Amino acid sequence: MYAVILAGGGGTRLWPLSRPETPKPFLPLLGDRSLLQLTVDRLVDHPELQLGPGDVTVVTDRRYAGLVRDQLAGVHVLAEPTGRNTAAAIALATLTIERDPAEVMLVLPADQLIAEGMEAAYRGVLAAAEAELARGFLDVEDPLVTLGVPPTRPATEYGYLVPDTSRGQTRTLTAYPLLRFQEKPTVEQAIQLRNNPGTAWNAGIFVWRRRAILAALAKYTSLVTLLGPLANSEIGLAQAYDHVQPVSIDRAVMESAASDHRVVMGSMAVGWDDLGSWTQLLAAVGAGGEGRVVQPNEAAAATEDDLIIERTAGRLSVSEGPRTVLGQSASALITGGASFRPRIESLVGRVAAWEERQ
């Protein structure tokens, strides 16, 4: 098995900590190491997976290739001319990473959280997905495997995986053929989805043989035809990317593959979180409150119980209400955050110190 880590995206829901020049995966949000480094730490040099640094490739926008190399020693870096969402990134990795067509490729985002103490269980899930699912499941040869997280609440910020529970199989993992993907739902839909047996949050983690995803990309997209002849030419690839539409792998491949009964869902209960909002990040660092991004020139009112995180002359700062939040750049309003100020200041200070070292 080998691993492909997707490290892109602007992290706009965590502004102003995240910025276009330093997106969320590269920031030390949970401790001294960045989310990208923690993602690699969970994979490399552990007996469950037997992956070394040379088995890991990070796919990123060329703007961030230097950041990846600075943070990770020994891994491969595959630089895209520009970010075009996950379908293009996975296609480029499939075409250019020279591994056996029958070998299993693990694809995962760079910015996820796995609960403390659950890392070994997480690796066990990945190993079982390789051994028990990606090499064949029920009557599906070389399936496309996606991992789903049992929902703990009716979340509207995640997509959902809806399986065929009548055809499940439990070995190390509980797995089902996938019926369909559900995009981010309304509150009413999320409640119904949570109550459906087997339905899971879409974690954006995939396990498949290289030949399986290559065949799927060729069947459902034009990316193999467009990128394949130019994948090893920097100039040619940049020209090809000008014609690539930004689209997720779910939309480009997985939805159609599920309709063709080629997708299998494995269940993964390891305390997963994508840290996709200020509220989720606050909980992960042991702080309370609810956070949201206040866009440039948008007015918001902060009370004495709230905190405001903003940039002044490019530098991060934390202040309390009451006051009006109105700035030329994005800020974060942490409702109910004042009583957690030490933890929040520690988070902001850690990112600010990292920025000064860059």
C-alpha positions as CSV (number, residue, x, y, z in Angstrom):
1,M,0.0,0.0,0.0
2,Y,1.0,3.6,-0.5
3,A,-0.5,6.9,0.6
4,V,-1.5,10.0,-1.2
5,I,-2.3,13.0,1.0
6,L,-4.2,15.9,-0.4
7,A,-3.0,19.2,1.1
8,G,-4.8,22.1,-0.4
9,G,-7.8,24.4,0.1
10,G,-7.8,27.8,1.6
11,G,-9.3,27.0,5.0
12,T,-11.7,29.9,4.6
13,R,-13.8,28.8,7.5
14,L,-10.9,29.3,9.9
15,W,-9.9,32.8,8.8
16,P,-8.0,34.8,10.0
17,L,-5.8,31.9,11.4
18,S,-5.7,30.4,7.9
19,R,-4.7,32.6,5.0
20,P,-4.3,32.0,1.3
21,E,-0.5,31.8,1.7
22,T,-0.7,29.5,4.7
23,P,-3.8,27.3,4.6
24,K,-5.1,25.2,7.4
25,P,-3.1,22.0,6.8
26,F,0.2,23.7,7.4
27,L,-0.7,25.4,10.7
28,P,0.1,24.1,14.2
29,L,-3.5,24.2,15.4
30,L,-3.4,21.3,17.9
31,G,0.1,21.5,19.2
32,D,3.7,22.1,17.9
33,R,3.2,20.1,14.7
34,S,1.0,21.0,11.8
35,L,-2.1,19.1,10.8
36,L,-0.2,17.8,7.8
37,Q,2.7,16.6,10.0
38,L,0.2,14.9,12.3
39,T,-1.4,13.2,9.4
40,V,1.9,11.7,8.2
41,D,2.9,10.9,11.8
42,R,-0.2,8.6,12.1
43,L,0.7,6.7,8.9
44,V,4.5,6.3,8.9
45,D,6.6,3.8,10.8
46,H,3.8,1.8,12.5
47,P,3.4,-1.9,12.4
48,E,-0.2,-1.8,11.4
49,L,0.5,-0.2,8.0
50,Q,4.2,-0.7,7.4
51,L,4.5,2.5,5.5
52,G,7.7,4.5,5.3
53,P,8.2,8.1,4.3
54,G,9.0,7.0,0.8
55,D,5.5,5.4,0.5
56,V,3.9,8.8,1.1
57,T,3.2,11.5,-1.6
58,V,1.7,14.9,-0.7
59,V,-0.2,16.5,-3.6
60,T,-0.4,20.2,-3.2
61,D,-0.6,23.5,-5.2
62,R,2.8,24.5,-6.3
63,R,2.6,27.6,-4.1
64,Y,2.8,25.3,-1.1
65,A,5.4,22.8,-2.3
66,G,8.1,24.6,-0.3
67,L,6.0,24.5,2.9
68,V,5.5,20.7,2.5
69,R,9.2,20.1,2.0
70,D,10.0,22.3,5.0
71,Q,7.6,20.3,7.2
72,L,8.2,16.8,6.0
73,A,11.5,15.0,5.4
74,G,11.6,12.0,3.1
75,V,8.1,12.2,1.6
76,H,7.4,12.8,-2.1
77,V,5.8,16.1,-3.2
78,L,3.6,16.3,-6.2
79,A,3.0,19.9,-7.2
80,E,-0.1,20.9,-9.2
81,P,0.1,24.0,-11.3
82,T,-2.9,25.3,-9.4
83,G,-5.6,23.8,-7.2
84,R,-8.5,22.2,-9.1
85,N,-10.2,20.3,-6.3
86,T,-9.8,16.6,-5.5
87,A,-10.6,14.9,-8.8
88,A,-7.7,16.5,-10.6
89,A,-5.3,15.9,-7.7
90,I,-6.2,12.2,-7.5
91,A,-6.0,11.8,-11.2
92,L,-2.5,13.4,-11.3
93,A,-1.3,11.2,-8.4
94,T,-2.8,8.1,-10.1
95,L,-1.1,8.8,-13.4
96,T,2.4,9.9,-12.1
97,I,3.2,7.9,-9.0
98,E,4.8,4.8,-10.4
99,R,3.4,1.9,-8.4
100,D,2.1,-1.5,-9.4
101,P,-1.4,-1.3,-10.9
102,A,-2.6,-3.9,-8.4
103,E,-1.2,-2.1,-5.4
104,V,-3.6,-0.3,-3.1
105,M,-3.6,3.5,-2.9
106,L,-4.8,5.2,0.3
107,V,-6.1,8.7,-0.3
108,L,-6.8,11.1,2.6
109,P,-7.0,14.8,3.4
110,A,-4.1,16.5,5.2
111,D,-6.2,18.3,7.9
112,Q,-8.2,15.7,9.8
113,L,-8.3,15.0,13.5
114,I,-8.3,11.5,15.0
115,A,-9.2,11.3,18.7
116,E,-6.3,10.9,21.2
117,G,-5.7,7.3,21.9
118,M,-7.5,6.1,18.7
119,E,-4.5,6.4,16.3
120,A,-3.8,2.6,16.5
121,A,-7.4,1.8,15.9
122,Y,-7.4,4.2,12.9
123,R,-4.4,2.5,11.4
124,G,-6.2,-0.8,11.9
125,V,-9.2,0.4,10.0
126,L,-6.9,1.5,7.1
127,A,-5.1,-1.9,7.1
128,A,-8.4,-3.8,7.1
129,A,-9.8,-1.6,4.3
130,E,-6.8,-2.6,2.2
131,A,-6.9,-6.3,3.0
132,E,-10.6,-7.0,3.3
133,L,-12.3,-4.4,1.0
134,A,-10.1,-2.9,-1.7
135,R,-9.0,-6.3,-3.1
136,G,-12.6,-7.4,-3.5
137,F,-15.9,-7.3,-1.6
138,L,-18.8,-9.6,-2.1
139,D,-19.3,-9.7,-5.9
140,V,-17.4,-6.5,-6.6
141,E,-13.9,-7.0,-8.0
142,D,-11.5,-4.1,-7.4
143,P,-14.1,-1.8,-5.7
144,L,-13.7,1.9,-4.9
145,V,-13.7,2.0,-1.1
146,T,-14.8,5.0,0.9
147,L,-14.6,5.3,4.7
148,G,-17.6,6.6,6.6
149,V,-17.9,7.9,10.2
150,P,-20.9,7.0,12.3
151,P,-22.7,10.3,12.9
152,T,-23.0,11.6,16.4
153,R,-25.3,14.5,15.6
154,P,-27.4,15.6,12.6
155,A,-24.6,17.6,11.0
156,T,-25.3,19.8,8.0
157,E,-21.7,20.6,7.2
158,Y,-20.8,17.1,6.1
159,G,-21.8,14.9,3.2
160,Y,-23.3,11.5,3.9
161,L,-22.8,8.0,2.7
162,V,-26.0,5.9,2.3
163,P,-25.3,2.2,2.2
164,D,-27.2,-0.9,1.2
165,T,-27.5,-2.4,4.7
166,S,-29.2,-5.5,3.4
167,R,-25.9,-6.7,2.0
168,G,-23.5,-5.8,4.7
169,Q,-20.6,-7.9,5.9
170,T,-18.7,-7.7,9.2
171,R,-15.1,-9.0,9.5
172,T,-12.6,-6.6,11.0
173,L,-14.7,-3.8,9.5
174,T,-18.4,-3.5,9.0
175,A,-18.9,-2.7,5.3
176,Y,-21.7,-2.3,2.8
177,P,-22.2,-1.7,-0.9
178,L,-22.9,2.0,-1.2
179,L,-26.2,3.1,-2.7
180,R,-25.5,6.9,-3.0
181,F,-23.8,10.0,-1.8
182,Q,-25.9,12.7,-0.1
183,E,-24.5,16.2,-0.4
184,K,-24.6,18.5,2.6
185,P,-28.2,18.2,3.8
186,T,-30.7,20.5,5.4
187,V,-31.4,20.1,9.1
188,E,-34.5,18.0,8.4
189,Q,-32.6,15.7,6.0
190,A,-29.6,15.4,8.5
191,I,-32.0,14.2,11.2
192,Q,-33.4,11.6,8.9
193,L,-30.0,10.5,7.7
194,R,-28.6,10.1,11.2
195,N,-31.6,7.8,12.0
196,N,-30.9,5.6,9.0
197,P,-29.0,2.5,10.1
198,G,-25.5,2.4,8.6
199,T,-25.6,5.9,7.2
200,A,-22.3,7.7,7.8
201,W,-20.5,11.0,7.4
202,N,-18.3,11.2,4.4
203,A,-14.7,11.4,5.7
204,G,-13.1,11.9,2.3
205,I,-10.8,8.9,2.9
206,F,-10.5,6.4,0.0
207,V,-8.8,3.0,-0.4
208,W,-8.6,1.4,-3.9
209,R,-6.2,-0.4,-6.2
210,R,-4.4,1.9,-8.6
211,R,-5.9,0.2,-11.6
212,A,-9.4,0.5,-10.1
213,I,-9.3,4.3,-9.7
214,L,-7.5,4.7,-13.1
215,A,-10.3,2.8,-14.8
216,A,-12.9,4.8,-13.0
217,L,-11.3,8.1,-13.9
218,A,-11.1,7.0,-17.5
219,K,-14.8,5.9,-17.6
220,Y,-16.4,8.9,-15.8
221,T,-14.1,11.8,-16.6
222,S,-11.8,13.2,-19.3
223,L,-8.9,13.7,-16.9
224,V,-6.9,10.7,-18.0
225,T,-7.0,11.8,-21.6
226,L,-6.4,15.4,-20.7
227,L,-3.6,15.0,-18.1
228,G,-2.0,11.7,-19.1
229,P,0.1,12.7,-22.1
230,L,1.3,15.9,-20.2
231,A,1.6,14.7,-16.6
232,N,5.4,14.7,-16.6
233,S,5.8,18.0,-18.4
234,E,5.7,21.1,-16.2
235,I,4.7,23.4,-19.1
236,G,2.3,21.0,-20.6
237,L,0.7,20.2,-17.3
238,A,0.1,23.8,-16.6
239,Q,-1.5,24.2,-20.0
240,A,-3.7,21.1,-19.4
241,Y,-4.8,22.4,-16.0
242,D,-6.1,25.6,-17.7
243,H,-8.8,23.3,-19.1
244,V,-9.6,21.4,-15.9
245,Q,-12.8,22.2,-14.2
246,P,-12.6,22.2,-10.4
247,V,-14.7,19.3,-9.2
248,S,-14.5,16.9,-6.3
249,I,-13.8,13.2,-6.7
250,D,-17.2,12.4,-5.2
251,R,-19.0,14.4,-7.9
252,A,-16.6,13.4,-10.8
253,V,-16.4,9.7,-10.1
254,M,-17.8,8.3,-6.9
255,E,-21.5,9.2,-7.4
256,S,-21.6,7.5,-10.8
257,A,-19.6,4.6,-9.6
258,A,-22.0,4.1,-6.7
259,S,-24.9,4.0,-9.3
260,D,-22.9,1.3,-11.1
261,H,-22.5,-0.7,-7.9
262,R,-18.7,-0.2,-7.8
263,V,-18.4,1.5,-4.4
264,V,-18.1,0.0,-1.0
265,M,-18.3,1.8,2.4
266,G,-16.3,0.8,5.4
267,S,-17.3,2.1,8.9
268,M,-14.6,4.0,10.8
269,A,-15.3,5.0,14.4
270,V,-12.1,6.6,15.6
271,G,-13.1,10.0,16.8
272,W,-12.7,11.7,13.4
273,D,-13.2,15.4,12.8
274,D,-12.3,17.6,9.9
275,L,-11.7,20.7,12.0
276,G,-13.8,22.5,9.4
277,S,-15.1,25.3,11.5
278,W,-14.1,27.6,14.4
279,T,-16.5,25.8,16.7
280,Q,-15.0,22.4,15.9
281,L,-11.5,23.8,16.4
282,L,-12.4,25.4,19.7
283,A,-13.7,22.0,21.0
284,A,-10.5,20.3,19.8
285,V,-8.3,22.6,21.9
286,G,-10.5,22.3,25.0
287,A,-12.2,25.7,24.6
288,G,-15.9,26.4,24.5
289,G,-17.9,28.9,22.6
290,E,-19.2,29.1,19.0
291,G,-17.1,30.7,16.3
292,R,-17.8,32.1,12.9
293,V,-15.9,34.1,10.3
294,V,-16.9,37.8,9.9
295,Q,-16.3,38.7,6.3
296,P,-14.5,41.9,5.3
297,N,-16.8,45.0,5.7
298,E,-19.5,42.9,7.4
299,A,-20.6,44.3,10.7
300,A,-21.1,42.1,13.7
301,A,-21.7,42.9,17.4
302,A,-19.5,41.4,20.1
303,T,-20.7,41.3,23.7
304,E,-18.6,41.3,26.8
305,D,-18.8,37.4,26.7
306,D,-17.3,37.2,23.3
307,L,-13.8,37.3,21.8
308,I,-12.6,38.7,18.4
309,I,-9.7,37.3,16.6
310,E,-8.4,39.6,13.8
311,R,-5.3,40.8,12.0
312,T,-3.8,44.2,12.5
313,A,-1.0,45.1,10.1
314,G,-0.9,41.4,9.3
315,R,-0.4,40.3,12.9
316,L,-2.9,38.1,14.8
317,S,-4.6,39.5,18.0
318,V,-7.3,38.6,20.4
319,S,-9.6,41.1,22.0
320,E,-12.9,41.1,24.0
321,G,-16.2,42.9,23.5
322,P,-18.3,44.8,23.8
323,R,-17.6,46.4,20.4
324,T,-18.6,46.3,16.8
325,V,-16.5,44.0,14.5
326,L,-16.0,45.7,11.2
327,G,-12.7,45.4,9.3
328,Q,-11.2,45.3,5.9
329,S,-10.0,41.7,6.3
330,A,-11.8,38.7,7.7
331,S,-12.0,38.2,11.5
332,A,-13.4,35.6,13.8
333,L,-16.2,36.2,16.3
334,I,-16.1,33.7,19.2
335,T,-19.5,33.9,20.9
336,G,-19.1,32.9,24.6
337,G,-15.4,32.7,24.2
338,A,-14.3,35.2,26.9
339,S,-14.2,32.6,29.7
340,F,-11.9,30.4,27.6
341,R,-9.5,33.2,26.7
342,P,-6.3,31.5,27.9
343,R,-6.8,28.5,25.7
344,I,-7.9,30.6,22.7
345,E,-4.9,32.9,23.2
346,S,-2.6,29.9,23.3
347,L,-4.0,28.7,20.0
348,V,-3.6,32.1,18.4
349,G,-0.2,32.7,19.9
350,R,1.0,29.3,18.6
351,V,0.0,30.2,15.0
352,A,1.4,33.7,15.3
353,A,4.8,32.4,16.5
354,W,4.9,29.9,13.7
355,E,4.2,32.7,11.2
356,E,7.1,34.8,12.5
357,R,9.5,31.9,11.9
358,Q,8.5,31.5,8.3
